[in-house]
Amino acid sequence: MTLQEFLEQCAANPSFIIMFFFTLPIAASLAWWLGKGEAKESPWKYMYSTLMFLACIPGIFAITLNVYLFLFEKKSIFEADIYSQILPIISMIATLFIIRKNTRFEDIPGFQKIGGLFMVIGAILCFMWFLEKTRIVIFSYMPFYYVLIIMVVMLIIIRLGTKKLFS
């Protein structure tokens, strides 16, 4: 099964996706209402962390997919799938907004990891877009493991650069 087939299957049966992405902000609202003022304490901060990861991973994937489809595949925004490209982003924003009402993001375990993931993905997409726009094509007889080593070094450089930029 390819990613496109999976997304088409999800669009054909959207009830689980709708339920999942509507449940996240509702659960964050319930946690905000029940644990008001106790967000830094142990059970609540881990609940917020779980909700944050459940909302941000699909949300970041949807943002990355949208950027890829609109910049590289030249898809129209009118062809965007509501269930896999728009709903995860709206749910992520709503969930993070509700969580932010009750606690600071710095108090939630793992928030820095999500921010770092988003920055690395964004930097890689910008780098790929730059390479695509400059139309640089390299043909070489370089062994594949050299290409892998170069990619790992580039990822490390991008990660270090984003760390220095935002710290």
KOLZALUM-133344 format. One record per atom (N, C-alpha, C): z negated, x, y; residue in three letters. Coordinates in steps of 0.1 Angstrom, whole numbers, plus 5000, padded with zeros to 4 digits. Atoms other than C-alpha are relative to their C-alpha. Layout:
BEGIN
ZXYala;...
//
This chain:
BEGIN
500050084988met;500050005000met;500050095012met;499949924987thr;501050145034thr;499149935010thr;500850054989leu;499150095066leu;500749885006leu;499350124995gln;501849855078gln;499849884991gln;500250115009glu;501549645047glu;498549955001glu;501450044999phe;497749645050phe;499849915013phe;500150084987leu;497949525087leu;500749874999leu;499350135002glu;500449255077glu;499249914991glu;500950085009gln;498149135049gln;498849955008gln;501150044992cys;495249125074cys;500549895010cys;499550104990ala;497448925099ala;500349874993ala;499750125008ala;498448685071ala;498749924996ala;501350075004asn;494748615062asn;498950055010asn;500849954989pro;492848665095pro;498549955000pro;501350064999ser;489648465087ser;498950114999ser;501049895001phe;487648775076phe;499950085012phe;500049924988ile;488748975105ile;499449935012ile;500650084989ile;487948705130ile;498549994999ile;501450015003met;484548655114met;499350135003met;500649874998phe;483749025114phe;499950045015phe;500049954986phe;484749095150phe;499349905010phe;500850084992phe;483048785164phe;498550014996phe;501449995004thr;479848855144thr;499350125007thr;500649884994leu;479349205160leu;499449975014leu;500750034987pro;478749075196pro;498949904999pro;501150105002ile;476648785183ile;498850074995ile;501149935005ala;474549025163ala;499350095011ala;500549924989ala;474149255193ala;499249915010ala;500750104991ser;473148945214ser;498749964994ser;501350035007leu;470548855188leu;499050115001leu;500949885000ala;469149205187ala;499550025014ala;500449994986trp;469049205225trp;498949905003trp;500950114997trp;467248875226trp;498750024992trp;501249995008leu;464748945197leu;499350135003leu;500749874999gly;464049315205gly;500050045015gly;500049974986lys;463949295243lys;498950105004lys;501049904996gly;462149605256gly;499650094989gly;500349915012glu;461849765221glu;501250074995glu;498849945005ala;465249915219ala;499950154996ala;500149865003lys;464050275217lys;499150024987lys;500949995012glu;461750195187glu;500950004988glu;499349975012ser;462750275152ser;500949894994ser;499050085007pro;464249965136pro;501149955009pro;498950054991trp;466149845167trp;501050115004trp;499049904996lys;467750175176lys;501050034989lys;499149985011tyr;469150205141tyr;500949884998tyr;499150125001met;470449845142met;501150025011met;499049984990tyr;472149925175tyr;501050114996tyr;499149895004ser;473550245160ser;501049944989ser;499150065010thr;474950045130thr;501049915007thr;499150094993leu;476449785153leu;501050085008leu;499149924992met;477950055175met;501150064992met;499049945009phe;479650225146phe;500949904994phe;499250115005leu;480849895132leu;501049955010leu;499150054990ala;482449805165ala;500950115005ala;499249894994cys;483650155177cys;501150054990cys;499049945009ile;485450275146ile;501349924999ile;498750084999pro;487949985144pro;500550005014pro;499550004986gly;488049975182gly;500850135004gly;499449874997ile;488950345185ile;501350004992ile;498850015007phe;491450295157phe;501149915006phe;499150094993ala;493050005175ala;500650065013ala;499549944988ile;493250195207ile;501050114997ile;499149895005thr;494850495189thr;501349944995thr;498850065005leu;497250265171leu;500949945012leu;499350054989asn;498250095204asn;500750115008asn;499449894992val;498850425222val;501250064992val;498949955009tyr;500950545192tyr;501249915001tyr;498950105001leu;502950225190leu;500849995014leu;499450024987phe;503550195228phe;500750135005phe;499449884994leu;504250565236leu;501050064991leu;499249935009phe;505850705205phe;501149914993phe;499150105007glu;507450395187glu;500749915010glu;499350084990lys;508450235220lys;500049854997lys;500250145003lys;507149895209lys;499749925012lys;500350094989ser;506849605233ser;498649954999ser;501350055001ile;503449485242ile;500049854995ile;499950145005phe;504649135233phe;500049994985phe;500050005014glu;504849245197glu;498650054994glu;501449965005ala;501149345195ala;499449894992ala;500750095009asp;499149195167asp;498649975006asp;501350044994ile;496149005181ile;498950044991ile;501149985009tyr;494049055150tyr;499750154997tyr;500249865003ser;494549435145ser;500150095012ser;499849914989gln;495449565179gln;499249955013gln;500750054988ile;493549345205ile;498649964997ile;501450055003leu;490549175188leu;499050114998leu;500949895002pro;488949505177pro;499550075014pro;500449944987ile;489049645213ile;499149905008ile;500850104993ile;487649325228ile;498649994994ile;501350015007ser;484849315202ser;499250135003ser;500749874997met;484049685208met;499550005014met;500450004986ile;483849635246ile;498849905001ile;501050104999ala;481749325242ala;498750044994ala;501249955007thr;479349475217thr;499450125008thr;500549894993leu;478949795237leu;499349955013leu;500550064988phe;478349585269phe;498649944997phe;501250075003ile;475649385252ile;498950104996ile;501049895004ile;473949695237ile;499650075012ile;500449934988arg;474049865271arg;499049925009arg;500950084992lys;472149575286lys;498550034996lys;501449985005asn;469049655264asn;499650154999asn;500449865002thr;469150035260thr;501150095006thr;499049894996arg;470850355272arg;500750054987arg;499249955011phe;473550495250phe;499450134994phe;500649875004glu;471750825249glu;498949984990glu;501150035009asp;468850665230asp;500549954986asp;499550055013ile;471150545202ile;500550124992ile;499549895008pro;471550785173pro;501549994997pro;498649995004gly;475150895168gly;500949975011gly;499150044990phe;476550785201phe;500850125005phe;499249884996gln;477551145210gln;501150034991gln;498949975010lys;479551165178lys;501249915002lys;498950094997ile;481550855187ile;500850045012ile;499349954987gly;482250985222gly;500850134997gly;499249885004gly;483351325207gly;501249964992gly;498850055008leu;485651145182leu;501049955009leu;499050064991phe;487250945210phe;500750115008phe;499449904992met;487751255231met;501050094993met;499149925008val;489351455203val;501249934997val;498850085002ile;491651175194ile;500949995012ile;499250014987gly;492651125230gly;500750135004gly;499449884997ala;493251495235ala;501250034991ala;498949985009ile;495451515204ile;501149915003ile;498950094996leu;497451215214leu;500750055013leu;499449954987cys;497951365249cys;500950124996cys;499349885004phe;499051695233phe;501349964993phe;498850045007met;501451515209met;501049935010met;499150064990trp;502851305238trp;500750105008trp;499449894993phe;503451625258phe;501150074992phe;499049945009leu;505251785229leu;501249914998leu;498950095002glu;507351475224glu;500949995012glu;499250024988lys;508351445260lys;500750135004lys;499249884997thr;509351815263thr;501150034990thr;499049995010arg;511451775232arg;500250144994arg;500049865006ile;510452115218ile;500149984985ile;499850015014val;511852145183val;500050144995val;500149875006ile;510952445162ile;500450004985ile;499749995014phe;512652525130phe;499650144995phe;500449875005ser;511052805110ser;499950004985ser;500349985015tyr;510552935075tyr;498650044998tyr;501449965001met;506852965081met;499449924988met;500650075011pro;504752885050pro;499149895005pro;500750124995phe;502952545052phe;498650035003phe;501449974998tyr;499452695050tyr;499850065014tyr;500049954986tyr;500252875083tyr;499949895010tyr;500050124991val;501052545099val;498649935000val;501350065001leu;497752405086leu;498950085008leu;500949914992ile;495852705100ile;500149985015ile;499850024985ile;497452665134ile;499549865004ile;500650134996met;496552295134met;498550005001met;501449995000val;492952365125val;499550075013val;500449924988val;492752625153val;500249925012val;499850084988met;494252385178met;498949895001met;501050105000leu;491752115168leu;498750065005leu;501349934995ile;488852365173ile;500150035015ile;499849974985ile;490252465207ile;499849875008ile;500150124993ile;490652105217ile;498549955000ile;501450045001arg;487052025205arg;499250085010arg;500849924992leu;485552315223leu;500349975015leu;499650034986gly;487552235255gly;499449875005gly;500650134996thr;486351875255thr;498550015001thr;501549984999lys;482751985249lys;499750075013lys;500349934988lys;482852225278lys;500349915012lys;499650084989leu;484651975300leu;498949895003leu;500950114998phe;482051695295phe;498550034998phe;501449965002ser;478851895291ser;499550075013ser;
//
